Amino acid sequence: MRAAARRFGDATAFVNPDGSRLSFAELDDRSDAAALALAARGVGEGDRLVLRLASTSRYVIAYAAAAKLGAITAGVNPVLAPPEQERLAALADPRLVLTDEGEVDELAGYGAGRLAAGASAPAPLPADDDRPVAIVFTSGTTGMPKAAVFAERQLRAVTQIDTGGVWADAAGEPVLASTQFAHVGFMTKLPWYLRRGLCTYIQGRWRARDTLALLAEHRIATLNAVAPQLALLLRVPDFDEFDLSAVQVIIAGAAASPPALIEEARARIGAPYCVRYSSTESGGCGLGTAPDADDEEALFTIGRPRPGIECEIRDDDGRPAPVGEVGELWLRTPTAMAGYWRDPQATAAAIVDGWIRTGDLGRLDERGLVRLVGRRKEMFIRGGYNVYPAEVEAVLSTHPSVAQCAVVPRPDPVMGEIGVAVVVPRAGAPAPTLAELREYLSSRIAHYKLPEDLRIAADLPLTSVHKLDRAALARRLAGEATDGATDGATDGATDGATDGATAAVTGGG
């Protein structure tokens, strides 16, 4: 941060939702002042600072201030319900919790007064690769979120992978923040935001039309987004009125990208679409498809490991699986978390001999590309055969009447479990029937993978980071009256889902 202030000075680092700006020099100065104030409140090396704050430049000031003291910042996503936020905050066992942006202003104001009176800014800390810097909570889609710890070593490795360790010649490249700052996409990547001298535009609440306006106005070259956000952008009625000619590449991570979405986004935005696969545990780094990928790679795979990262598909015994066979995806990367906070048992289960067990199932093809088929915990067994929902969803999403879809298992007295397809119809298209979908799929996937029930829904429930919330979807279906199989005319409940036009996502991707 100090180096970025020296290099880029008064250039804008962050533009807040209200239009106010913070330069690199101001970010350094205010975080110095806030660090002085935090120290006066007893925050020191190894202590935890929990941020339950909106994603604005004040979040960054507080994060940087803690880092300058050797304290550990744990960000809590503010779109979570208050009880959820409180549980995560307690997990970090914090010295201090900030819940209002005004508290950051008070800290910076107090520290600035001390500095003006002759106090010294915190002295630079000695280098320590193992000094923890950040705690990032997992999404908790498979249970209680865990707290992944990242030290200086991991943050430097992330910066190396994303920038090659090179500083930008000049500041000012505009980007849009696309996730909450508490997300791994910002917590581990702030150092490379600084190295590249990025000017980050923050939206108070992510809205599709506002995002298009910002992309056009600021001539943004890299469109970072989560796949559901891209789907919402393409559904804006006057999408084609926005000038997106500056966009040179689309980078989509954090959630699966259906092939139909990739095709539509490439065609209408006029830029290559790069899928990124990673996890909180991997520090937000993993695999990706190439900008010049052919359709087979771009539409149906998550690509290859990024430089410096390795991956293997392993069987249940932890041995490499043959090409083409389904197994668990393991990653080895210098950006991998140091471990889960105060949870050695969970850490040992997640990291084996330096390899991260992702819990995702996939297969490796003859070209070295990885094809995901779903998560181990999402797999269900129909009549003795394993069915992976993500594999069915990838094909189902290519149906011309399907905008979004999910496959959820349901108990069955004969088959044990069967698949229920939940479909959001494409705008202007008639809702498909179960028979139509099964006929479409029958020549593309095995018969035992075909869904045997159908729900038509207005939208799908999403987690706070815009991943499909399968648990919420299962609860939704369980709450419906289901008298046997339907012909596709049933309309699913939509409680708790996003409104389609507005998504509660903001921050840096």
Residue pairs with C-beta under 8 A, 6 or more apart in sequence:
1 24
1 27
1 28
1 31
1 64
1 67
1 68
1 194
2 28
2 124
3 167
3 194
4 13
4 24
4 27
4 28
4 194
4 195
4 197
5 24
5 25
5 27
5 28
5 29
7 24
7 167
7 171
7 197
8 23
8 24
8 25
8 170
8 171
8 197
9 23
9 24
9 25
10 23
10 24
10 25
11 23
11 24
11 170
11 171
11 172
11 197
11 199
12 21
12 22
12 23
12 171
12 172
12 199
13 22
13 23
13 24
13 26
13 27
13 57
13 60
13 171
13 193
13 194
13 198
13 199
13 200
14 21
14 22
14 27
14 56
14 57
14 60
14 199
14 200
14 202
15 21
15 199
15 200
15 201
15 202
16 22
16 56
16 57
16 202
17 56
17 202
17 203
17 204
17 506
18 204
20 57
22 30
22 57
22 60
22 61
24 171
24 194
24 197
27 57
27 60
27 61
27 64
28 64
30 61
30 108
30 112
31 60
31 61
31 62
31 64
31 65
31 68
32 65
32 68
32 111
32 115
32 121
32 122
33 65
33 107
33 108
33 109
33 110
33 111
33 112
33 114
33 115
33 121
34 61
34 62
34 64
34 65
34 104
34 107
34 108
34 111
35 64
35 65
35 66
35 68
35 69
35 111
35 121
35 122
36 110
36 111
36 114
36 115
36 119
36 121
36 122
37 65
37 106
37 107
37 108
37 110
37 111
37 114
38 49
38 65
38 66
38 69
38 71
38 96
38 107
39 69
39 122
40 110
40 111
40 114
41 96
42 95
42 96
43 49
43 66
43 69
43 71
43 95
43 96
44 69
44 70
44 71
45 69
45 70
45 71
45 125
45 131
46 70
46 71
46 72
46 132
47 69
47 71
47 72
47 94
47 95
47 96
48 71
48 72
48 73
48 74
48 92
48 93
48 94
48 95
48 135
49 62
49 66
49 71
49 72
49 73
49 74
49 94
49 95
49 96
49 97
49 98
50 73
50 74
50 75
50 76
50 89
50 92
50 94
50 96
50 97
50 98
51 59
51 62
51 63
51 73
51 74
51 75
51 76
51 98
51 182
52 76
52 78
52 85
52 89
52 97
52 98
52 99
53 59
53 62
53 75
53 78
53 98
53 99
53 100
53 101
53 104
53 181
54 78
54 101
54 204
54 506
55 78
55 177
55 180
55 181
55 182
55 186
55 202
55 506
55 507
55 508
56 101
56 202
57 202
58 101
58 104
58 105
59 75
59 104
59 181
60 181
60 190
61 104
61 108
62 73
62 98
62 104
62 107
63 73
63 75
63 134
63 181
63 187
63 190
64 190
65 107
66 72
66 73
67 73
67 133
68 122
68 125
69 122
70 125
70 131
71 95
72 92
72 132
72 133
72 134
72 135
72 149
73 133
73 134
73 135
73 187
74 88
74 89
74 92
74 94
74 134
74 135
74 136
74 137
74 147
75 134
75 135
75 136
75 137
75 180
75 181
75 182
75 183
75 187
76 85
76 88
76 89
76 137
76 182
77 85
77 137
77 180
77 182
77 183
77 464
77 465
78 85
78 180
78 182
79 180
79 464
79 504
79 505
80 88
80 464
87 144
88 137
88 145
88 147
89 97
91 137
91 145
91 147
91 341
92 135
92 147
92 341
93 342
98 104
115 121
125 131
127 152
128 152
129 151
129 152
129 153
129 156
130 151
130 152
130 153
130 338
131 151
131 152
132 149
132 150
132 151
132 338
133 150
133 151
133 152
133 155
134 149
134 150
134 155
134 187
134 188
135 147
135 148
135 149
135 150
135 341
136 147
136 148
136 150
136 182
136 183
136 184
136 187
136 188
136 280
136 337
137 145
137 146
137 147
137 148
137 182
137 280
138 145
138 146
138 147
138 148
138 280
138 281
139 145
139 280
139 463
139 464
139 465
139 467
140 146
140 463
141 463
141 467
141 469
141 470
141 471
142 359
142 375
142 377
146 340
146 341
146 343
146 346
147 340
147 341
147 342
147 343
148 184
148 280
148 281
148 337
148 339
148 340
148 341
149 337
149 338
149 339
149 340
149 341
150 187
150 188
150 283
150 337
150 338
151 338
153 334
153 338
154 188
154 283
154 334
154 335
154 336
154 337
154 338
155 188
155 191
156 191
157 283
157 285
157 308
157 333
157 334
157 335
158 188
158 189
158 191
158 192
158 283
158 284
158 285
158 335
159 165
159 189
159 191
159 192
159 195
160 308
160 334
161 285
161 306
161 307
161 308
161 309
161 334
161 335
162 189
162 192
162 285
163 192
163 195
163 196
166 195
167 195
167 196
167 197
168 195
168 196
168 197
170 197
171 197
171 198
171 199
172 197
172 199
173 196
173 197
173 198
173 199
173 221
174 198
174 199
174 201
174 218
174 219
174 220
175 198
175 199
175 200
175 201
175 220
175 222
175 224
175 508
176 200
176 201
176 203
176 211
176 214
176 215
176 220
176 223
176 224
177 186
177 200
177 201
177 202
177 203
177 506
177 507
177 508
177 509
178 185
178 206
178 224
178 225
178 226
178 229
178 505
178 506
178 507
178 508
178 509
179 185
179 186
179 226
179 254
179 465
179 466
179 505
179 506
179 507
179 508
179 509
180 186
180 464
180 465
180 505
180 506
180 507
181 187
181 507
181 508
182 507
183 254
183 465
183 507
183 508
183 509
184 278
184 279
184 280
184 283
184 284
185 253
185 254
185 284
185 507
185 508
185 509
186 193
186 507
186 508
186 509
188 283
188 284
188 335
189 284
189 508
190 508
193 200
193 508
200 508
201 214
201 218
202 506
202 507
203 210
203 211
203 214
203 506
204 506
205 502
205 504
205 506
206 229
206 502
206 503
206 504
206 505
206 506
207 501
207 502
207 503
208 229
208 232
208 233
208 235
208 236
208 501
208 502
208 503
209 236
209 501
211 229
211 233
212 233
212 236
212 239
212 242
212 244
213 242
214 220
215 223
215 242
215 244
215 246
215 247
216 242
216 243
216 244
216 246
219 246
220 246
220 247
221 246
221 247
221 248
221 249
222 247
222 248
222 249
222 251
223 230
223 244
223 247
223 249
223 250
223 251
223 269
223 271
224 251
224 252
224 509
225 233
225 250
225 251
225 252
225 509
226 252
226 253
226 254
226 255
226 465
226 466
226 467
226 505
226 509
227 252
227 254
227 255
227 256
227 257
227 258
227 261
227 466
228 255
228 404
228 462
228 466
228 498
228 503
229 466
229 503
229 505
230 250
230 252
230 257
230 261
230 265
231 261
231 403
231 404
232 500
232 501
232 503
233 239
234 261
234 264
234 265
234 268
235 403
235 427
235 500
235 501
239 268
240 268
244 269
244 270
244 271
245 270
247 269
247 270
247 271
248 271
249 271
249 272
249 274
249 291
250 265
250 266
250 269
250 271
250 272
250 273
250 274
251 274
251 276
251 509
252 273
252 274
252 275
252 276
253 275
253 276
253 277
253 278
253 284
253 509
254 465
254 466
254 467
254 509
255 465
255 466
255 467
255 468
256 372
256 390
256 393
256 394
256 468
257 273
257 275
258 393
258 394
258 397
258 398
258 404
258 405
259 299
259 300
259 394
259 397
259 398
260 397
260 398
260 402
261 397
262 273
262 275
262 298
262 299
263 299
265 273
266 272
266 273
266 298
272 291
272 292
272 293
272 298
273 289
273 298
274 288
274 289
274 290
274 291
274 293
274 303
275 288
275 289
275 298
275 301
275 302
275 303
276 286
276 287
276 288
276 302
277 286
277 287
277 288
277 302
277 303
277 370
277 372
278 284
278 285
278 286
278 287
279 286
279 331
279 356
279 358
280 337
281 336
281 337
281 350
281 351
281 356
281 358
282 331
282 333
282 335
282 336
282 337
282 356
282 358
283 333
283 335
283 336
283 337
284 335
285 306
285 309
285 333
285 335
286 305
286 306
286 309
286 311
286 331
286 333
287 302
287 303
287 304
287 305
287 306
287 309
287 311
287 370
288 302
288 303
288 304
288 306
289 297
289 298
289 301
289 302
289 303
290 297
290 303
290 304
293 303
296 369
297 303
297 367
297 369
300 371
300 394
301 365
301 369
301 370
301 371
302 362
302 369
302 370
302 371
302 372
303 369
303 370
304 311
304 368
304 369
304 370
305 311
305 331
308 333
308 334
309 331
309 332
309 333
309 335
310 331
310 332
310 333
311 329
311 330
311 331
311 332
311 370
312 320
312 329
312 330
312 355
313 320
313 321
313 325
313 326
313 327
313 328
313 329
313 330
313 362
313 363
313 364
313 370
314 320
314 321
314 327
314 328
314 330
315 321
315 325
315 327
315 328
316 327
316 328
318 352
321 327
321 363
321 364
323 363
323 364
323 365
323 366
324 363
324 364
324 365
324 366
325 363
326 361
326 362
326 363
326 373
326 386
326 388
327 361
327 362
327 363
328 357
328 358
328 359
328 360
328 361
328 376
329 358
329 360
329 361
329 362
329 370
329 372
330 352
330 355
330 356
330 357
330 358
331 355
331 356
331 358
332 354
332 355
332 356
333 356
336 351
336 354
336 356
337 351
339 347
339 351
340 346
340 347
340 350
349 357
350 356
350 357
351 357
359 375
359 376
359 377
360 372
360 374
360 375
360 376
361 372
361 373
361 374
361 375
361 376
361 379
361 388
362 370
362 371
362 372
362 373
363 370
363 371
363 373
364 370
364 371
365 371
372 390
373 388
373 390
373 391
374 388
374 389
374 390
374 391
375 390
378 388
378 389
378 390
378 470
379 386
379 387
379 388
379 389
380 386
380 387
380 389
380 409
380 417
380 419
381 387
381 416
381 417
382 412
382 415
382 416
382 417
382 418
382 419
382 448
382 449
383 415
383 416
383 448
384 416
385 446
385 448
385 449
387 407
387 409
387 417
387 419
387 448
387 449
389 406
389 407
389 408
389 409
389 419
389 470
391 445
391 449
392 407
392 419
392 421
392 441
392 445
392 449
392 450
392 451
393 405
393 406
393 407
395 441
395 444
395 445
396 402
396 405
396 407
396 421
396 423
396 437
396 441
396 451
397 404
397 405
399 432
399 437
399 440
400 426
400 429
401 425
401 426
401 429
401 430
401 431
401 432
401 436
402 423
402 424
402 425
402 426
402 432
402 437
403 424
403 425
403 426
403 427
404 423
404 424
404 459
404 460
405 421
405 422
405 423
405 424
406 421
406 422
406 460
406 468
406 470
406 473
407 419
407 420
407 421
407 422
407 451
408 419
408 420
408 422
408 470
408 473
408 474
408 477
409 417
409 418
409 419
409 420
410 417
410 418
410 419
410 420
410 453
410 477
410 482
411 417
412 418
412 452
418 451
418 452
418 453
419 449
419 450
419 451
419 452
419 453
420 451
420 452
420 453
420 454
420 455
420 477
421 434
421 437
421 451
421 453
421 454
421 455
422 454
422 455
422 457
422 460
422 473
422 477
422 492
423 431
423 432
423 437
423 454
423 455
423 456
423 457
424 456
424 457
424 458
424 459
424 460
425 431
425 432
425 456
431 456
431 488
431 489
432 454
432 488
433 454
433 487
433 488
433 489
434 451
434 452
434 453
434 454
434 485
434 486
434 487
434 488
435 487
435 488
436 488
437 451
437 454
437 488
438 450
438 451
441 449
441 450
441 451
442 450
452 485
453 482
453 485
453 486
454 486
454 487
454 488
454 490
455 477
455 480
455 486
455 490
455 491
455 492
456 488
456 489
456 490
456 491
456 492
457 491
457 492
457 493
457 494
458 491
458 492
458 494
458 497
458 500
459 494
459 497
459 498
459 499
459 500
460 468
460 469
460 473
460 497
461 468
461 469
461 472
461 473
461 476
461 496
461 497
462 468
462 469
462 497
462 498
462 503
463 469
464 504
464 505
465 505
466 503
466 505
472 496
476 492
476 493
476 495
476 496
477 492
479 493
480 490
480 492
480 493
498 504
